[in-house]
Amino acid sequence: MIFLPTKQYQAIHISFYFIDKIESDAFLYRFLLARILTSYTNTYMSKQKLSKKLNALYGMFITNHVFVLKDYHIMRFNFVFPNPVFLDDDQMLDDIIQIIKEMFFDRPLFKQSIFDEAKRYTLNEIRSKKDHKFDYAKDQLMHHIFLDHPYGKPITGTLDEVLNVSLTEIYDYYQNYLLNNQINIYVSGHITDDIKHKLNVLSTYERQKHIEPMMLDHMHRPIQNYSEQLSMGQAYIFFAYHLNIDRKHPLYIAALLANTLIAGYPESVLYKLLRETYFIAYDVESKYEYDRSYLILYAGVNLESKTLAYNLIIETVNNFIFDGPSNERLAEAKDYLKNEIYSALDFQDSMIPKQFIADLLGFEETVDDIMLKIDQVTQNEILEVLSMLRLTTTYTLSGADSYEV
């Protein structure tokens, strides 16, 4: 169990991470389990009873997050509650520990009604995906980039899988696979010796597991261009650039800065061009997904401007790859990136995920180390990163040209 003590915050966060290899056949099971496990316990046998108990624990709440990171499929459950140091309630931590034990580790066969509700929720999530057009577009982009690789599969599983899954299948996966996952536990907040002593009982549930790395090599494929139309009054344009720089690469910080310079902040090249020069975009972003070796550009534009925006992005990025930034632009991007890192320190929510990723991927850096590396990035290193960008996939989701409100 990893304790991250700080007196800056008045809440305690406890995070459980269930970590396994990425298998697209298991995506549905894990998505359903994230909802089932947090819906009830043996003591609190309905969502209403569990919710009432959490409210009695001074507004304690539980969140879950299911995601893929590099070689791993991860389920994170985060428990947030007021620090017992500030409350006169000796029973509080004992109740929380009991809830955690029953929620994850002391489970008889799941209730059919809870399973049915989780299944309905998942069906609705899949069937309504096109109503959430940006999320739908991002999923389609990932599918077109990675094709049959698990990175290209929906985290919910497929519609057919949901329709055909049974309660016994889910419980079998829980017993024989989930409980054999690697399990990491993190605690952040003002942690006294008494709190640490009580929570240490949970450390018996931690376990390590060797997970084989995934293979991903499709860099020699030609550029693929995709487009799709839905009933909408705008266009979402995506560009996927392969960038083979992972978190431990010496050019990683330069890659972050290159991303920032292209479309990562309001002074970036594409943001200023599309929003302030041509006034054709209402949203411009870029994100460097280092775990998948891709830099993703996105622009939300007016329907009548989608062709112009598409061509401008291609031309501008190509020119930027050749020319790189000026010293002044690079200095501005460095200041922005530093400010973003410092700002994240003000939020307790970021403490555990930051440490977890460092532990999982095997790196450890202080904020001072990162700031020094940012200062040391040169124009030539930015140009080296830019020269490694390879456009592999474009995807446009838009309304028809004759769209009417």
C-alpha positions in Angstrom: 0.0 0.0 0.0 1.3 3.4 -1.0 0.7 6.3 1.3 0.9 9.9 -0.1 0.8 12.1 3.0 -0.1 15.7 2.7 -1.6 18.2 5.1 -2.8 20.4 2.3 -6.2 18.7 2.0 -9.0 17.8 4.4 -10.2 14.7 2.6 -8.8 11.1 2.4 -8.7 9.4 -1.0 -8.3 5.6 -1.2 -7.8 4.2 -4.7 -7.9 0.5 -5.7 -6.4 -0.3 -9.1 -7.2 -3.7 -10.7 -4.6 -4.2 -13.5 -4.5 -6.9 -16.1 -3.3 -7.5 -19.7 -5.4 -6.0 -22.4 -7.8 -8.5 -23.9 -10.7 -7.1 -25.9 -12.8 -10.2 -25.1 -12.7 -9.1 -21.5 -13.6 -5.5 -22.0 -17.4 -6.1 -21.5 -16.8 -8.1 -18.3 -14.7 -5.4 -16.7 -17.0 -2.6 -17.8 -20.0 -4.4 -16.2 -18.1 -5.3 -13.1 -17.1 -1.7 -12.4 -20.8 -0.9 -12.1 -22.0 -4.0 -10.4 -19.3 -4.0 -7.6 -20.1 -0.4 -6.6 -23.9 -0.8 -6.6 -24.3 -2.8 -3.4 -22.6 -5.0 -0.7 -23.8 -7.9 1.4 -24.6 -5.5 4.3 -26.2 -2.9 2.1 -28.1 -5.0 -0.4 -29.4 -2.2 -2.7 -28.2 0.9 -4.3 -30.5 2.9 -2.1 -29.2 1.3 1.2 -25.6 1.7 0.1 -26.2 5.3 -0.9 -27.8 6.0 2.5 -24.8 4.6 4.3 -22.4 6.6 2.2 -24.3 9.8 3.1 -24.1 8.8 6.8 -20.4 8.6 6.4 -20.3 12.4 6.0 -21.0 12.4 2.2 -18.5 9.7 1.3 -18.6 8.9 -2.5 -17.1 6.3 -4.8 -16.1 6.8 -8.4 -14.9 4.2 -10.9 -12.9 4.6 -14.1 -12.2 1.9 -16.7 -9.4 2.6 -19.2 -6.5 1.2 -21.2 -3.0 2.5 -20.7 -0.1 1.1 -22.7 0.0 -2.7 -22.1 -2.6 -2.6 -19.3 -6.4 -2.7 -18.8 -7.1 -0.8 -15.6 -10.1 -0.5 -13.3 -9.7 2.3 -10.8 -12.1 2.7 -7.8 -11.6 5.8 -5.7 -13.2 6.4 -2.3 -13.3 9.9 -1.0 -14.4 10.9 2.5 -13.7 13.6 5.2 -10.6 13.0 7.2 -11.5 11.3 10.5 -9.0 13.6 12.2 -11.6 16.3 12.0 -14.5 14.2 13.1 -15.4 12.6 16.5 -16.3 9.2 15.0 -14.1 6.3 16.0 -16.3 3.9 14.0 -16.0 5.7 10.7 -12.8 4.0 9.3 -14.0 0.6 10.4 -17.2 1.0 8.5 -15.4 2.1 5.4 -13.0 -0.8 5.5 -15.9 -3.2 5.9 -17.6 -1.7 2.8 -14.4 -2.0 0.8 -13.9 -5.6 1.8 -17.5 -6.6 0.9 -17.5 -4.5 -2.3 -14.5 -6.2 -3.9 -13.4 -9.4 -2.1 -16.3 -11.0 -0.2 -18.8 -11.6 -2.9 -21.3 -14.4 -3.4 -23.1 -14.7 -6.7 -24.2 -11.2 -7.9 -27.9 -10.2 -7.6 -29.8 -10.7 -10.8 -31.5 -7.3 -10.6 -28.1 -5.5 -10.2 -26.7 -7.4 -13.1 -29.7 -6.6 -15.3 -29.4 -2.9 -14.4 -25.7 -2.9 -15.3 -26.5 -4.6 -18.6 -29.3 -2.1 -19.4 -26.9 0.8 -18.6 -24.3 -0.7 -20.9 -26.8 -1.3 -23.7 -27.9 2.3 -23.4 -24.3 3.5 -23.4 -23.7 1.7 -26.7 -27.0 2.5 -28.4 -26.8 6.2 -27.5 -23.2 6.6 -28.6 -24.1 8.5 -31.7 -26.0 11.0 -29.6 -22.7 12.0 -28.0 -21.0 12.8 -31.3 -17.6 13.8 -30.1 -17.2 10.6 -28.1 -18.5 8.6 -31.0 -16.0 10.3 -33.4 -13.1 9.7 -31.0 -14.0 6.0 -30.8 -14.3 5.8 -34.6 -10.9 7.4 -35.0 -9.3 4.9 -32.6 -11.0 2.1 -34.6 -9.6 3.4 -37.9 -6.1 3.9 -36.5 -5.7 0.5 -34.7 -8.1 -1.7 -36.8 -8.2 -5.1 -35.2 -5.8 -4.3 -32.3 -7.5 -4.0 -28.9 -6.7 -0.3 -28.9 -9.4 0.0 -31.6 -12.1 -1.8 -29.7 -14.8 -0.1 -27.6 -14.1 -0.2 -23.9 -17.8 -1.2 -23.3 -17.6 -4.3 -25.4 -19.8 -4.7 -28.5 -23.6 -4.7 -28.7 -23.8 -8.4 -29.5 -21.5 -9.2 -26.5 -23.8 -7.3 -24.1 -27.0 -8.9 -25.5 -25.6 -12.4 -25.0 -23.6 -12.1 -21.7 -25.0 -14.0 -18.7 -24.7 -13.4 -15.0 -22.8 -16.7 -14.5 -20.2 -15.5 -17.1 -19.6 -12.3 -15.2 -19.4 -13.9 -11.8 -17.0 -16.5 -13.2 -14.8 -13.8 -14.6 -14.9 -12.0 -11.2 -13.8 -15.1 -9.3 -11.2 -16.5 -11.7 -9.7 -13.5 -13.3 -10.5 -10.1 -11.6 -9.5 -11.4 -8.2 -6.2 -12.6 -9.7 -5.4 -9.2 -11.2 -2.5 -7.1 -10.0 -4.0 -5.0 -7.3 -2.4 -1.7 -6.1 -3.8 0.4 -3.3 -3.0 4.1 -2.8 -4.0 6.5 0.0 -3.6 10.3 -0.1 -4.4 13.0 2.5 -3.5 14.0 6.0 -2.6 10.5 7.2 -2.0 10.0 10.9 -0.3 6.9 12.4 -3.7 5.8 13.6 -5.3 6.1 10.1 -2.3 4.3 8.5 -2.5 1.5 11.1 -6.2 0.9 10.5 -5.9 1.0 6.7 -2.9 -1.3 6.6 -5.3 -4.2 7.0 -6.3 -3.7 3.3 -2.7 -4.3 2.2 -3.3 -8.1 2.5 -5.4 -7.7 -0.7 -2.5 -6.3 -2.8 -0.8 -8.5 -5.3 1.7 -8.3 -8.1 1.3 -10.0 -11.5 3.6 -10.3 -14.5 1.9 -8.8 -17.5 3.3 -9.4 -21.0 3.8 -6.3 -23.2 1.6 -5.9 -26.2 2.8 -5.8 -29.8 1.9 -2.9 -32.0 3.5 -2.2 -35.3 1.6 -0.7 -38.2 3.8 2.2 -39.2 4.3 1.1 -42.8 0.6 1.4 -43.7 -0.3 4.1 -46.2 -2.3 7.1 -45.0 -6.0 6.2 -44.5 -8.7 8.9 -44.9 -12.2 8.3 -43.5 -15.4 10.4 -43.4 -18.8 9.8 -42.0 -22.0 11.8 -41.9 -24.6 12.1 -39.1 -27.4 14.6 -38.5 -25.4 17.5 -37.1 -24.7 21.1 -38.0 -20.9 21.1 -37.7 -17.8 19.0 -38.6 -15.3 17.2 -36.3 -11.9 16.8 -38.1 -9.2 14.5 -36.6 -5.6 13.9 -37.7 -3.6 11.0 -36.2 0.2 11.4 -36.3 2.3 8.4 -35.2 5.0 9.6 -32.8 7.2 6.8 -31.4 8.3 8.5 -28.2 7.3 6.9 -24.9 7.3 8.2 -21.4 11.0 7.2 -20.8 12.3 8.5 -24.1 14.9 11.4 -23.8 12.7 13.5 -26.1 9.5 13.0 -24.1 9.4 16.5 -22.7 10.2 17.9 -26.2 7.2 15.9 -27.5 4.9 17.5 -24.9 6.1 20.9 -26.0 5.7 20.1 -29.7 2.1 19.1 -28.9 1.6 22.3 -27.0 3.0 24.4 -29.9 0.9 22.7 -32.6 -2.6 23.0 -30.9 -2.2 22.5 -27.2 -3.0 26.0 -25.9 -4.5 29.3 -27.1 -1.3 30.6 -28.5 -0.6 27.5 -30.5 -0.1 27.6 -34.3 -3.4 25.9 -35.2 -5.5 27.6 -32.5 -4.5 31.1 -33.7 -4.8 30.3 -37.4 -8.2 28.6 -37.3 -9.9 30.7 -34.6 -8.3 34.1 -34.8 -7.2 34.4 -38.5 -9.9 32.5 -40.4 -12.6 32.4 -37.7 -13.7 29.0 -38.8 -13.2 26.8 -35.7 -15.0 26.8 -32.4 -12.7 24.2 -30.9 -9.0 23.3 -31.6 -7.1 20.8 -29.6 -4.1 18.4 -29.7 -3.3 15.6 -27.4 -0.1 13.5 -27.2 -1.1 10.0 -26.3 2.3 8.7 -25.4 1.1 5.3 -24.3 -0.2 4.6 -27.8 2.5 6.5 -29.7 0.1 9.0 -31.3 -0.4 12.7 -31.4 -4.0 13.5 -32.2 -5.2 16.8 -33.6 -8.8 17.9 -33.5 -10.8 20.8 -34.9 -14.5 21.5 -34.5 -15.5 23.7 -37.4 -18.5 25.1 -39.3 -19.9 22.7 -41.9 -19.2 25.1 -44.8 -15.6 25.4 -43.6 -14.6 21.8 -43.2 -12.7 21.5 -46.5 -10.9 24.7 -45.9 -10.0 23.7 -42.4 -8.9 20.3 -43.5 -6.5 21.7 -46.1 -5.2 24.5 -43.7 -4.4 21.9 -41.0 -2.5 19.7 -43.4 -0.5 22.6 -44.9 0.2 24.3 -41.5 1.4 21.2 -39.8 3.6 20.3 -42.7 5.1 23.7 -42.7 5.6 23.6 -38.9 7.3 20.2 -39.2 9.8 21.8 -41.6 10.3 25.2 -39.9 9.7 24.5 -36.2 9.0 27.3 -33.6 10.8 30.5 -33.0 12.7 30.9 -29.8 10.0 33.3 -28.6 7.2 30.8 -29.3 9.1 28.0 -27.6 9.7 30.1 -24.5 5.9 30.8 -24.4 5.1 27.1 -24.7 7.5 26.3 -21.9 5.9 28.8 -19.6 2.4 27.4 -20.4 3.5 23.8 -19.8 5.1 24.7 -16.5 2.0 26.5 -15.4 -0.2 23.5 -16.2 2.1 21.2 -14.2 2.1 23.6 -11.2 -1.6 24.1 -11.4 -2.2 20.3 -11.2 -0.5 20.3 -7.8 -3.4 22.2 -6.4 -5.8 19.3 -6.8 -5.8 16.2 -4.6 -7.5 14.3 -7.4 -4.2 14.3 -9.4 -1.9 13.0 -6.7 -2.8 9.3 -6.8 -3.1 8.9 -10.6 0.2 10.7 -11.1 2.0 8.3 -8.7 0.2 5.3 -10.0 1.3 5.9 -13.6 4.9 6.6 -12.4 4.9 3.3 -10.5 3.2 1.3 -13.3 5.5 2.5 -16.1 8.7 2.6 -14.0 9.7 6.2 -13.8 10.0 8.7 -11.0 10.6 12.4 -11.4 10.2 15.4 -9.0 8.5 18.5 -10.2 11.9 20.2 -10.1 13.3 17.5 -12.4 10.5 18.1 -14.9 10.9 21.9 -14.8 14.6 21.6 -15.4 14.0 19.3 -18.4 11.5 21.8 -19.8 14.0 24.6 -19.6 16.7 22.5 -21.3 14.6 21.6 -24.4 16.1 23.2 -27.5 14.7 24.2 -30.9 16.7 21.4 -32.5 15.0 18.8 -30.2 11.6 20.2 -31.2 12.6 19.8 -34.8 13.8 16.3 -34.2 10.4 15.4 -32.6 8.5 17.1 -35.5 10.5 15.1 -38.0 9.3 11.9 -36.4 5.6 12.7 -37.0 3.9 10.4 -39.5 0.3 11.1 -40.5 -1.4 7.7 -40.7 -5.1 8.4 -40.3 -7.7 11.2 -40.9 -11.3 11.0 -39.9 -14.1 13.6 -40.4 -17.5 13.3 -38.8 -19.9 15.9 -40.2 -23.5 16.7 -41.1 -24.6 16.6 -44.7 -24.1 19.8 -46.7 -27.8 20.3 -46.8 -28.2 20.1 -43.0 -31.1 22.2 -41.6 -31.8 23.0 -37.9 
